[in-house]
């Protein structure tokens, strides 16, 4: 579950990165309600990916749609586990439900 301090940190990063990004108490309450299922690391990765890839102040949907994984600083994103699984068609031997939790080694090594 997303820690409220981590959530606030992510919002502050968005405010710094996007001039048009505004928050108020209502927005904070609603956004937290729909993103608290994320863990801290996943939320911060989504914020970072949004800052790198969004061209305007993001909506909550823009953030939640961001990839959950990245291959490291300064390199291209590998993509979400779901798209990773779709691209390797399960040839990696990882079940679809497991691939949704994390990308598999097969996909990391063969789908760059």
N, C-alpha and C positions, 0 to 999 in steps of 0.2 A: 504494500500500500504506500502511496506517495506521501512523504513527509511534507507537512505544510511549509516548513522552512525551505525545503528544496523547491517546492512549488513557487514560493515567493521569489526565490533566487532566479528561477527560470523566467518569471514575468519581468523582473528587473533587467535581465539580459535582453529580452525582447524590446523593452522600452528604450534601452541604449542603442539597439540596432535599427529600430524603425521609428522615424519621427512621428508617424501617424498612429502609433500604437498607444492607446489610452486604456487605463484600467479604472474601475470604480468598485465599490463594495459589491454591487449586484453582479458584475462581471466576474469578480474573484470567486464569489460563492458558486455561481453557475459553472465556471470553468473547472473549479476544483471538484465539484460533484461529478462531472463527466470524465475527469482524468485521474481520479484517485485510485483507479484500478491498476495504474502503471506503477512500476517500482521506480525508485529515485533515479537510477542509472538510465533506464529506458526513457524516462521523461526528459532528462538532460540531453540525451542523444537526439531525441526528436526536436528539442529546442535548437540545438546546435545545427542539425540538418536543415531546419527551417531558416535559420539565420543565413546559412550558406546558399540556400536554394530559392527562398521566397523573394519575389520581386516587390512585394508590397506588405503592409502590415497584415499579419496573418489572422485568420479566424481560428477558432478552436479546431474545426475540421481540417484546416491546413496543417496544423501541428500533429493531430492524431494520424493523419495520412502519411506523415513522414516515415521514412525507413527506420527500422528499429536497429539496424546494424550498419556499421561502416567499416571499411578495411584499414583505417588508420589516417592519421593526419596527413593532409596533402595528397591523398590518393582518391580515386573514384569510389563512390559508394557501391557496395555489392548488391544491396537491395534487401527487401524484406524476406523473411523466411518463407512466406507464402509464395512469392514470385520465384524464389530460389527453388522451392520444391517443384513448381510448375515447369521450370526450365530443365530440370534434370529428370523429370517424370518418375521420380522414385528410384532411379537407377543407383542411387547412393545406398539403398537399403534402409534408409531412415523412414519411419512411418510418417504420414502426413501430420498427425497430431504432434509428434516429436519435432518435426521440422518447423512447426509454427512456434515452438518454444525457442528454438535456436537454429541457425543455419548449420548445415552439416559440413564436415570436412571435404567431402566430395565436391560439394557446390563451391566452397571457398577456393579449392585448388583448380577446378575445371571451368568455372563460369566467369572468370575475370575478363 
